[in-house]
């Protein structure tokens, strides 16, 4: 996929998640977010799980 296509997929997923969670109260959304962070925390920095070629500084490293 091209970078534009990947961005489109990501935006689509974000919109889907918003639609799914829209009916929840802010407190319930916070509770679920906190639970997900405990169960599956993001790496620090988050982009380290991406392929090396997709890292933010990949162009600078070449």
Backbone as a chain_set.jsonl record, in Angstrom:
{"seq": "XXXXXXXXXXXXXXXXXXXXXXXXXXXXXXXXXXXXXXXXXXXXXXXXXXXXXXXXXXXXXX", "coords": {"N": [[0.842, -1.182, 0.0], [0.37, 2.247, -0.613], [1.701, 5.174, 1.072], [-0.401, 7.018, 1.278], [-2.671, 5.391, 0.995], [-2.394, 3.789, 3.275], [-2.733, 5.745, 5.233], [-5.38, 6.448, 4.715], [-6.697, 4.055, 5.426], [-6.08, 3.996, 8.155], [-7.4, 6.334, 9.066], [-10.006, 5.593, 8.481], [-10.315, 3.43, 10.259], [-10.101, 4.803, 12.693], [-12.401, 6.403, 12.571], [-14.348, 4.414, 12.596], [-13.941, 3.336, 15.163], [-14.64, 5.57, 16.723], [-17.361, 5.739, 16.073], [-18.284, 3.354, 17.178], [-17.745, 3.737, 19.897], [-19.166, 6.018, 20.502], [-21.625, 6.072, 21.866], [-21.018, 5.639, 24.497], [-20.504, 6.787, 27.865], [-18.334, 9.491, 28.957], [-16.918, 8.642, 31.235], [-17.049, 5.844, 31.073], [-15.698, 5.426, 28.675], [-13.129, 6.319, 29.442], [-12.57, 4.445, 31.443], [-12.447, 2.069, 29.929], [-10.315, 2.714, 28.212], [-8.21, 2.977, 30.046], [-8.135, 0.345, 31.024], [-7.406, -1.035, 28.691], [-4.848, -0.024, 28.288], [-3.511, -1.095, 30.476], [-3.694, -3.836, 29.928], [-2.51, -4.106, 27.385], [-0.012, -2.39, 26.892], [1.333, 0.413, 25.088], [4.413, 0.464, 23.266], [7.354, 2.327, 24.185], [9.369, 4.47, 22.479], [6.207, 4.667, 20.704], [6.372, 4.087, 17.963], [8.346, 2.221, 17.599], [7.488, -0.374, 17.131], [6.949, -0.485, 14.474], [7.945, -1.357, 11.088], [11.406, -0.907, 10.328], [11.808, 0.739, 8.092], [9.584, 2.336, 8.194], [9.85, 3.976, 10.347], [9.825, 7.223, 11.932], [12.265, 8.597, 11.531], [13.428, 7.29, 9.399], [14.077, 8.105, 6.769], [16.161, 9.872, 7.275], [18.096, 8.16, 8.175], [18.989, 6.769, 5.996]], "CA": [[0.0, 0.0, 0.0], [1.081, 3.523, -0.617], [1.481, 5.903, 2.333], [-1.731, 7.623, 1.26], [-3.635, 4.324, 1.251], [-2.279, 3.427, 4.693], [-3.35, 6.832, 6.004], [-6.828, 6.31, 4.528], [-7.132, 2.921, 6.246], [-5.983, 4.419, 9.55], [-8.487, 7.285, 9.331], [-11.231, 4.803, 8.483], [-10.372, 2.7, 11.523], [-10.387, 5.773, 13.751], [-13.82, 6.775, 12.459], [-15.116, 3.255, 13.04], [-13.84, 3.273, 16.629], [-15.45, 6.661, 17.261], [-18.773, 5.374, 15.918], [-18.569, 2.287, 18.135], [-17.666, 4.238, 21.271], [-19.903, 7.274, 20.634], [-22.755, 5.974, 22.8], [-20.533, 5.455, 25.868], [-20.248, 8.001, 28.637], [-16.898, 9.777, 29.068], [-16.34, 7.83, 32.301], [-16.887, 4.484, 30.563], [-14.607, 5.472, 27.694], [-11.884, 6.419, 30.205], [-12.36, 3.153, 32.1], [-12.019, 1.11, 28.911], [-8.982, 3.113, 27.754], [-7.26, 2.611, 31.1], [-8.026, -1.117, 31.046], [-6.64, -1.473, 27.524], [-3.434, 0.332, 28.508], [-2.948, -2.063, 31.421], [-3.619, -5.145, 29.29], [-1.641, -4.088, 26.217], [0.58, -1.054, 26.829], [2.087, 0.783, 23.888], [5.85, 0.583, 23.524], [7.859, 3.696, 24.229], [8.345, 5.201, 21.742], [5.202, 3.804, 20.083], [6.689, 3.716, 16.582], [9.368, 1.176, 17.56], [6.89, -1.615, 16.632], [6.828, -0.41, 13.02], [9.133, -1.745, 10.324], [12.442, 0.127, 10.369], [11.606, 1.678, 6.984], [8.434, 3.203, 8.496], [10.156, 4.841, 11.488], [9.819, 8.641, 11.561], [13.59, 9.069, 11.089], [13.962, 6.316, 8.437], [14.696, 8.811, 5.66], [17.416, 10.453, 7.735], [19.067, 7.086, 8.42], [19.486, 6.249, 4.71]], "C": [[0.885, 1.242, 0.0], [0.871, 4.204, 0.741], [0.089, 6.536, 2.401], [-2.81, 6.592, 1.561], [-3.598, 3.89, 2.71], [-2.935, 4.477, 5.577], [-4.87, 6.752, 5.906], [-7.397, 5.183, 5.393], [-7.131, 3.323, 7.715], [-7.133, 5.366, 9.91], [-9.819, 6.538, 9.373], [-11.401, 4.015, 9.772], [-10.695, 3.625, 12.692], [-11.861, 6.181, 13.737], [-14.722, 5.636, 12.927], [-15.096, 3.164, 14.562], [-14.676, 4.375, 17.28], [-16.934, 6.326, 17.181], [-19.172, 4.305, 16.936], [-18.654, 2.838, 19.559], [-18.54, 5.464, 21.533], [-21.009, 7.221, 21.678], [-22.314, 5.82, 24.255], [-20.322, 6.797, 26.568], [-18.738, 8.249, 28.69], [-16.218, 8.915, 30.14], [-16.091, 6.397, 31.823], [-15.785, 4.415, 29.518], [-13.263, 5.5, 28.406], [-11.556, 5.088, 30.868], [-11.842, 2.117, 31.103], [-10.624, 1.428, 28.382], [-7.92, 2.717, 28.776], [-7.051, 1.103, 31.167], [-7.194, -1.61, 29.863], [-5.163, -1.144, 27.673], [-2.762, -0.624, 29.486], [-2.734, -3.41, 30.752], [-2.624, -5.197, 28.137], [-1.019, -2.706, 26.061], [1.326, -0.821, 25.518], [3.564, 0.832, 24.23], [6.246, 2.052, 23.566], [9.2, 3.725, 23.519], [7.451, 4.248, 20.954], [5.605, 3.302, 18.717], [7.771, 2.651, 16.477], [8.814, -0.164, 17.082], [6.713, -1.611, 15.117], [8.087, -0.964, 12.358], [10.126, -0.59, 10.357], [12.226, 1.178, 9.274], [10.453, 2.648, 7.239], [8.686, 4.105, 9.692], [10.193, 6.294, 11.04], [11.158, 9.151, 11.031], [14.208, 8.16, 10.028], [14.659, 7.013, 7.26], [16.055, 9.401, 6.045], [18.5, 9.396, 7.896], [19.658, 6.553, 7.12], [20.626, 7.04, 4.155]], "O": [[1.988, 1.255, 0.545], [-0.046, 3.841, 1.477], [-0.524, 6.579, 3.468], [-3.757, 6.877, 2.295], [-4.642, 3.65, 3.316], [-3.611, 4.146, 6.551], [-5.57, 6.965, 6.896], [-8.448, 5.338, 6.014], [-8.078, 3.022, 8.44], [-7.766, 5.203, 10.954], [-10.666, 6.829, 10.219], [-12.501, 3.939, 10.318], [-11.472, 3.267, 13.577], [-12.486, 6.289, 14.792], [-15.74, 5.871, 13.578], [-16.136, 2.937, 15.18], [-15.347, 4.131, 18.283], [-17.683, 6.6, 18.119], [-20.27, 4.349, 17.49], [-19.531, 2.449, 20.331], [-18.645, 5.907, 22.677], [-21.301, 8.234, 22.314], [-23.15, 5.865, 25.157], [-20.002, 7.804, 25.934], [-17.951, 7.324, 28.491], [-15.07, 8.504, 29.968], [-15.055, 5.807, 32.127], [-15.021, 3.45, 29.48], [-12.346, 4.778, 28.016], [-10.405, 4.651, 30.86], [-10.906, 1.375, 31.402], [-9.835, 0.518, 28.131], [-6.866, 2.19, 28.42], [-5.927, 0.634, 31.346], [-6.367, -2.508, 30.02], [-4.312, -1.912, 27.226], [-1.578, -0.93, 29.344], [-1.713, -4.061, 30.976], [-1.965, -6.216, 27.931], [-1.439, -1.93, 25.202], [1.877, -1.749, 24.925], [3.935, 1.196, 25.346], [5.54, 2.911, 23.038], [10.114, 3.025, 23.956], [7.878, 3.155, 20.58], [5.222, 2.196, 18.335], [8.09, 2.215, 15.37], [9.591, -1.022, 16.664], [6.362, -2.639, 14.537], [9.15, -1.035, 12.974], [9.728, 0.574, 10.407], [12.437, 2.368, 9.504], [10.356, 3.676, 6.569], [7.83, 4.923, 10.03], [10.55, 6.579, 9.897], [11.188, 10.038, 10.178], [15.41, 8.253, 9.779], [15.711, 6.561, 6.808], [16.982, 9.426, 5.235], [19.688, 9.697, 7.77], [20.727, 5.942, 7.139], [21.139, 6.717, 3.084]]}, "num_chains": 1, "name": "protein.A"}
